[in-house]
């Protein structure tokens, strides 16, 4: 819930987002609530105000979360939100490009069990970017293709990547993941109300090596479950409430 000061209040933390390139939006909350938070180290790519990192910290009380962004105001604001949260000691905000992380030699050391991202140009909460170079920088560093192609270098054995993308490119993203050595392990398509078209899909990819004895799923519209968020305007479905009940005040 947004108060008069522009601060979004969730059940266990609050988020300022005046400075960051990414506002609090539906997609960010969805991916933060849906992603399996298991793992000792989690990387939030393109953190913006830090909403997904904060959600990971709430859901996994043992994890160390590193949040990176190429936008300096975003990094500063995420750091402030982290300090004001109950989990500040486990959260770190770093000014860094995803493509500049190279395992042990990069600006962020070590491997990760989970990489999670809401690419900024997909989220309905992103503000208009008036600098074309800034737009290109965000898109160039956080495309699904780049997120997946770099992931095998950054993940620990059994590691996963979770992201939200437009549903219309879901099949293409799944195919590109296979070329990067990753396979689709879970997905959820999302639409606003019963009569609406599916616009976004939440996707989890795992390293191919972890599938020696486990089947993966294909991107088939008939096989991937669909979440309908609202029955009527302002009335969340039971499933939407279940996914986001630990975050939204009204749930």
C-alpha positions in Angstrom: 0.0 0.0 0.0 1.3 3.4 -1.0 1.0 6.1 1.7 0.9 9.9 1.2 4.7 10.1 1.4 5.1 7.8 -1.6 6.4 5.0 0.5 5.0 1.5 -0.3 4.2 -0.4 2.9 4.2 -4.1 2.9 3.5 -6.4 5.9 7.0 -6.6 7.2 8.9 -3.8 5.4 8.5 -0.5 3.5 10.0 0.6 0.2 11.0 4.1 -1.0 11.3 4.4 -4.8 11.6 8.1 -5.6 15.2 7.8 -6.9 15.4 4.4 -8.5 14.9 3.6 -12.2 12.4 0.9 -11.2 9.2 1.8 -9.3 7.4 -0.8 -7.2 5.3 -2.7 -9.7 3.1 -5.8 -10.1 5.7 -7.8 -11.9 8.4 -7.3 -9.3 6.1 -8.3 -6.5 4.9 -11.3 -8.5 8.4 -12.7 -9.2 9.5 -12.0 -5.7 6.6 -13.9 -4.2 6.6 -16.8 -6.8 10.3 -17.6 -7.0 11.6 -20.5 -4.9 13.8 -18.6 -2.4 16.0 -21.6 -1.4 19.7 -21.2 -1.4 22.5 -19.7 0.6 23.4 -16.9 -1.8 20.9 -15.0 -4.0 21.6 -12.4 -6.7 19.0 -9.8 -7.6 19.8 -8.4 -11.0 18.6 -4.9 -11.9 17.4 -4.4 -8.3 16.0 -0.9 -8.7 14.6 0.1 -5.3 15.4 -3.4 -3.9 11.9 -4.8 -3.7 12.8 -8.3 -4.9 15.9 -8.5 -2.7 13.8 -7.6 0.3 11.2 -10.2 -0.5 14.0 -12.8 -0.8 15.4 -11.8 2.5 11.9 -12.1 4.2 11.3 -15.5 2.6 14.7 -17.1 3.3 16.0 -16.2 6.7 19.4 -17.8 6.1 20.3 -16.3 2.7 22.8 -13.6 1.8 21.3 -11.4 -0.9 23.4 -9.3 -3.3 21.5 -6.7 -5.3 23.1 -5.1 -8.4 22.1 -2.3 -10.7 23.9 -0.1 -13.2 21.9 3.0 -12.0 23.7 4.8 -9.1 20.5 6.4 -7.7 18.9 3.0 -7.6 21.8 1.5 -5.7 21.7 4.3 -3.2 17.9 3.9 -2.7 18.1 0.2 -2.4 20.8 0.5 0.2 18.6 2.9 2.2 15.6 0.5 2.0 17.9 -2.4 3.1 19.2 -0.5 6.1 15.6 0.3 7.2 14.5 -3.3 6.9 14.7 -6.1 9.5 17.3 -7.9 7.3 19.9 -5.2 6.6 22.8 -7.4 7.7 22.1 -9.9 5.0 21.5 -7.4 2.1 24.1 -5.7 0.0 23.5 -3.2 -2.8 26.3 -2.9 -5.5 26.8 -0.6 -8.5 27.6 -3.2 -11.1 26.6 -4.5 -14.5 25.5 -8.1 -14.7 27.9 -8.7 -17.6 30.8 -7.5 -15.4 30.3 -10.2 -12.8 32.8 -13.0 -13.6 32.7 -15.3 -10.7 35.7 -15.1 -8.4 37.4 -12.3 -10.5 34.4 -10.0 -10.7 33.3 -7.1 -8.5 30.9 -9.5 -6.7 32.7 -12.6 -5.5 31.5 -16.2 -5.4 28.8 -18.3 -6.9 25.0 -18.0 -6.4 22.3 -20.5 -5.8 19.6 -18.3 -7.3 19.6 -15.4 -9.8 16.3 -13.5 -9.9 15.4 -10.6 -12.1 12.6 -8.4 -13.3 14.0 -6.8 -16.4 13.1 -3.1 -16.1 11.5 -2.6 -19.5 9.0 -5.3 -18.9 7.5 -4.0 -15.6 4.4 -1.8 -15.7 5.8 0.1 -12.8 8.9 1.5 -14.6 8.9 5.2 -15.0 9.6 6.8 -18.4 13.3 7.0 -19.1 14.1 10.3 -20.8 17.7 9.3 -21.6 18.1 7.0 -24.6 21.5 5.9 -23.5 20.0 4.9 -20.1 17.3 2.9 -21.9 19.8 1.1 -24.0 22.0 0.3 -21.0 19.1 -1.2 -19.1 17.8 -3.3 -22.1 21.3 -4.3 -23.2 22.4 -5.6 -19.8 19.1 -7.3 -18.7 17.7 -9.0 -21.8 16.6 -12.6 -21.0 19.2 -13.9 -23.5 22.0 -12.2 -21.6 20.6 -13.2 -18.2 20.6 -16.8 -19.3 23.9 -16.9 -21.3 25.9 -15.5 -18.4 24.1 -17.6 -15.7 26.1 -20.8 -16.0 29.3 -18.9 -15.0 27.7 -17.5 -11.9 25.6 -20.3 -10.5 26.6 -23.0 -8.1 25.7 -26.6 -8.8 21.9 -26.9 -8.9 21.6 -23.2 -9.3 18.5 -21.5 -10.9 17.4 -18.4 -12.7 14.0 -16.9 -12.2 12.6 -14.0 -14.3 9.4 -12.5 -15.6 9.0 -11.9 -19.3 6.1 -11.0 -21.7 4.2 -14.2 -22.5 4.6 -13.6 -26.3 8.3 -14.2 -26.1 8.2 -17.1 -23.5 8.8 -19.8 -26.0 11.7 -18.0 -27.6 13.3 -17.4 -24.1 12.9 -21.1 -23.3 14.6 -22.1 -26.5 17.5 -19.6 -25.9 17.9 -21.1 -22.4 18.5 -24.5 -23.8 21.3 -23.1 -26.0 22.8 -21.6 -22.8 22.8 -25.0 -21.0 19.7 -24.3 -19.0 16.2 -25.9 -19.1 12.8 -24.6 -18.1 11.9 -26.2 -14.7 8.8 -24.3 -13.7 6.5 -21.6 -15.2 3.3 -19.6 -14.4 1.4 -17.6 -17.0 -0.4 -14.6 -15.6 -3.5 -12.6 -16.7 -5.3 -9.7 -15.0 -8.9 -11.1 -15.0 -10.9 -14.0 -16.4 -11.6 -12.4 -19.8 -8.1 -10.9 -20.3 -5.3 -12.3 -22.4 -2.2 -13.6 -20.7 0.5 -10.9 -20.8 3.3 -12.1 -18.7 4.9 -15.4 -17.7 7.1 -16.2 -14.7 9.9 -18.7 -15.6 12.4 -20.7 -13.6 15.4 -22.2 -15.4 17.9 -24.8 -13.9 21.3 -25.8 -15.1 21.1 -28.7 -17.6 23.4 -30.9 -15.4 20.7 -31.0 -12.7 18.4 -32.8 -15.0 20.2 -36.1 -15.4 17.4 -37.8 -13.5 14.6 -35.3 -13.7 12.5 -34.3 -16.6 12.1 -30.6 -17.6 9.0 -29.0 -19.0 8.4 -27.5 -22.4 6.9 -24.1 -23.1 3.5 -25.3 -24.1 0.5 -23.0 -23.4 -1.7 -26.0 -22.6 0.7 -27.3 -20.0 1.7 -24.2 -18.1 -0.8 -23.2 -15.4 -2.4 -19.7 -15.5 -2.8 -17.4 -12.6 -5.8 -15.0 -12.8 -5.1 -12.1 -10.5 -8.6 -10.6 -10.1 -12.2 -11.9 -10.3 -13.4 -8.3 -10.7 -11.5 -5.0 -10.4 -10.1 -4.8 -6.9 -11.1 -8.3 -5.9 -8.1 -10.7 -5.8 -8.6 -14.3 -6.6 -7.8 -16.9 -3.9 -4.7 -18.1 -5.8 -3.3 -14.5 -6.1 -3.9 -14.0 -2.4 -2.1 -17.2 -1.6 1.0 -16.2 -3.6 1.2 -12.7 -2.2 -0.4 -13.1 1.2 2.9 -12.5 3.1 3.4 -9.1 1.4 0.4 -7.1 0.5 -1.4 -5.5 3.4 -4.8 -6.0 1.9 -4.2 -9.7 1.4 
